[in-house]
Amino acid sequence: GAVVSQHPSRVICKSGTSVKIECRSLDFQATTMFWYRQFPKQSLMLMATSNEGSKATYEQGVEKDKFLINHASLTLSTLTVTSAHPEDSSFYICSAYGGGSYNEQFFGPGTRLTVL
Amino acid sequence: GENVEQHPSTLSVQEGDSAVIKCTYSDSASNYFPWYKQELGKRPQLIIDIRSNVGEKKDQRIAVTLNKTAKHFSLHITETQPEDSAVYFCAAQNTGNQFYFGTGTSLTVIP
């Protein structure tokens, strides 16, 4: 399958700071990238759908001004958690999706965010 | 949006026995149903999937069945092994291409 990387893999920050997470599709042109959040022992919750060159579509209850998503190219999407607070501490995972008749999404390794 | 429910939340089986995990979905237009295995702190791994035009699919010890009318699908693992122990998630993809996950099943295979 396709290779998707995420950076950083782990980040610890102080409350009130902003954190940027990068998701790169290394060998696959992803027309769409998804961003998920996973709290401990819980499921993956879809936060937003990011389409290259257009604004992201956010799921209900996800604040678009707090979770800024940019999908500047077919291989890169970024998620910025602005003014992070302890309740934002979570595992953030992106996935790359090519669409069409090929449904599989390819996950990045995830980013563990801890906000102190 | 799509609502996916998954049962049971935990499952313990003896090595060699079968394990069955069931999911239901709400959006009748959903058309692709993958199953993932996730180990602690790792990304989900696709283990099997099924499209809405197929009723059953098998890959060695793993099989998935889909009942479109009832809007439910199930994962079957036969001859379980300790390395099958993990958290399993079902998911449904809607016509907007988004994926919605079930709540997960923590499977423990007892040697």
Interface residues (C-beta under 8 A of the other chain):
Chain A: G1 T32 F34 Q42 S43 L44 M45 L46 T49 E59 Q60 F91 I93 S95 Y97 G99 N103 E104 Q105 F107 G108 P109 G110 R112
Chain B: G1 Y32 P34 G41 K42 R43 P44 L46 D49 R51 F89 Q93 G96 N97 Q98 F99 Y100 F101 G102 T103 G104
